[in-house]
Amino acid sequence: MTTTGEPLTERDGATARAVGPLTPADVAAILSDVTRGVVIVRSPHGPAILPHATRLVATPWTTADGLSPDGAWPAADNAGPAWPLLAYLPPLPPERLGDPGFLAAHGVRYPYMSGAMANGIASTRLVIAMSRAGMLGSFGAAGLSLQRIAAAVDELQTTLGSGPYCVNLIHSPNEPAYEMAVAELLVAKRVRCVEASAYLELTPAVVYYRLASPENRLIAKVSRVEVASKFLSPPPERLVRELLAAGRITEGQAEAAARRPLADDLTVEADSGGHTDNRPAICLLPTMLALRERIRRQNGYSVGPRVGLAGGIATPAAAAAAFAMGAAYIVTGSINQACVESGTSDLVRQMLAAAGQADVTMAPAADMFEMGVKVQVLKRGTMFPMRAHKLYELYRAYPSWEAIPAAERQWVEKTCFRATFEDVWQQTEEFFRRRDPAQLQRAARDPKHRLALAFRWYLGLSSRWANAGVADRQLDFQVWCGPAMGAFNEWVKGSFLEEPHNRSAVTVALNLLYGACLLLRRQMLQVAGLSDWAALLSDHPLPREEIERRLGWVQAATPHQNLA
Ligand SMILES: Cc1cc2nc3c(=O)[nH]c(=O)nc-3n(C[C@H](O)[C@H](O)[C@H](O)COP(=O)(O)O)c2cc1C
């Protein structure tokens, strides 16, 4: 590797100062200080760094490759020798990744969001930790009672004050009244940022939340072009009129609706944990960016909603790729479940830490079971996917519990329920009597619906057993998880992040962001033909304090005092 063997002259047009010689560790440390720009020149001894350069003196007689027209090194002026510029690495701190509009709109420092995870897996603890670190966390409200959502919002507001946070509003096609009740709660509690997800069609609930206050921000998470189009456009007139007629919004709010897109941000969700269409990020994001542009032009918006990326982001390389493709921000999920702040159990955290990329599969979803919707789950260490598939096949094949052959019914009761159908039905009735009695009326008329509700008892509880760490039910654990988990485990192998109890969501996020900056720098060095120097930059996991120290070292007197 080439480093400067002799003192270099640094010029900023006003002063000349000698620095160096530099060791490989010096070079690595300077390049790793992403808060500063780095000027690299070709000295007679090889590539050399001018670490303090703030502006370069352009000499009119220097050709594009830096040589004077006669091929000689430019003559020294009174400040000493001049060398051809090889590369300029601009400052690239994590806050410069993505779209500054995202940072401003949500009051965050970094273009990073931890996505909602149902049943409070994306816990208040996780959301608070993210917020305090200058990132956006979305509380996992799906599947929770209104009381629990209200309590979580109270806690977030009390703890964070005006700090950023977000709450999930999930499409619940089976329970439109519940979906509207959640929207009403979020409006009443003045929650200013909502992550809307799992929508196939727009509903009054999601449009109501957005229109209820000009301060309400909507981050829509989608994986399909046709759904994205709806969030990138103004809300349909029909829904706006309906809300107006119901007295939920004012004339002014209805009029304003037509002038702006429904969503402020559109998270494009590629292959991910939980609900997913398994689309590849590398194909999906460019399509959605182009769609955003098309709809922006059609509607005459000066700027369209920002487009972020979720799904499969678990390493600095994936984060760098997302930003390089044009993502305004990134969203992670699976890896946060594996972190200490998540609302799952230590048992699940251990299972996640052992997962490889191929240890995930699709299995029937509890919330949209009858529609055949599937979710991506962990398959290593649990029989849930296989059992849930079998329940779905039985549901498809038979009109009622009684119509299922005796041997199959026995299997369901012994293996899945560990109880009789009657016992399970009794518990199901109790649940829906409180939550949504209309389901029971329908079940009384339609035995197939009764069968679906009973099977959903198992699917619903399987994720609660996982969250609670009920060891005796480990083989039934439903753990939503995408291939990102395996990618993460591979990346952290041999580092402190291999241990589940060391995995803090903020440490992980900072590593992804800072690592992305290093990798993008590495790419610039590569392009400049400096592959030896590119190899000095590594995305190996670092403790949080080390990253913060590196990002804060701009305050220090000289970069050399901060060498790793
Ligand atoms: C355990 C788990 C539960 C999830 N639950 C929800 C949810 O309730 N609402 C939602 O919008 N997204 C949910 N997601 C999706 C995440 O918010 C995020 O978009 C996704 O996990 C990103 O992809 P990744 O898993 O590849 O990181 C869930 C993901 C996981 C892993």
The ligand as an ORCA input file, in Angstrom:
! r2SCAN-3c Opt
* xyz 0 1
  C     -41.963     -9.376     14.009
  C     -42.457     -8.452     12.947
  C     -43.722     -7.902     13.069
  C     -44.168     -6.974     12.142
  N     -45.392     -6.395     12.311
  C     -45.754     -5.346     11.536
  C     -46.927     -4.621     11.816
  O     -47.679     -4.922     12.720
  N     -47.195     -3.545     11.042
  C     -46.382     -3.154     10.029
  O     -46.633     -2.153      9.385
  N     -45.265     -3.855      9.721
  C     -44.937     -4.924     10.461
  N     -43.763     -5.596     10.198
  C     -42.897     -5.119      9.100
  C     -41.820     -4.145      9.622
  O     -42.371     -2.962     10.114
  C     -40.843     -3.770      8.509
  O     -41.501     -3.064      7.495
  C     -40.193     -4.981      7.894
  O     -39.887     -5.923      8.876
  C     -38.924     -4.591      7.161
  O     -38.348     -5.695      6.557
  P     -37.243     -6.642      7.268
  O     -38.010     -7.553      8.152
  O     -36.642     -7.340      6.128
  O     -36.332     -5.732      8.005
  C     -43.344     -6.594     11.072
  C     -42.090     -7.198     10.931
  C     -41.648     -8.110     11.852
  C     -40.303     -8.728     11.684
*
